[in-house]
Amino acid sequence: MIKISEIKETASEVFHTELQKRTYQTLCELKIPFHRVDTDKIITMEDCEAVN
């Protein structure tokens, strides 16, 4: 079972890449609303299907 968090409207406190960090910074600077969820690592197509 893949763990999926509640829907969040804030940037993550941990960034896995510089691009991810810059994306959230830009969204916040431009005041563009967004929704996100935290999940376990999703690697396979079967994992993707479990999330849907």
N, C-alpha and C positions, 0 to 999 in steps of 0.2 A: 504494500500500500504506500503510495507516494503522499507525503505530507504537504498540504497546501494551506497557507495562512489565510486569515481573513483579508478582505480587500483593504488596501491602504492607499491614502492620498498624499503620502509624504515620501521623500526619497529615502532609500536605504541608508543605513549608517555605515555599511560595509560595501565597498565597491570591488568588483572582481577585475575590472579593467579600467584604464584611463578613459576610454570612450564612454563607458557606462557612467563614470563620475561626471564627465563633461556634459553628457546628455541631460542628466538630472539638474545640473547647475543651470544649463540653458533654459530648461523648462521652467525652473523656479524664477530665474531672472526675467523671463518674458511673461511670467504669470500665466502660463499655460497649464490648466488643470490636467491631471492624469490619475489613473488608477493602476495599481500593481499588486502582485501577490508574491510571496516568497514560497519557494518549493524546494524539495530535495532535488538533487541533480537529475535531470531528465536527459537520457542518452539515446534510448532506442525509440522506435516508432510505437512499440507497445507502451512505453512510458507516456508518450504523447497521448495515446488513446485513453489511458487511465486518467489523465488530467481533464480531458473533455468530459 
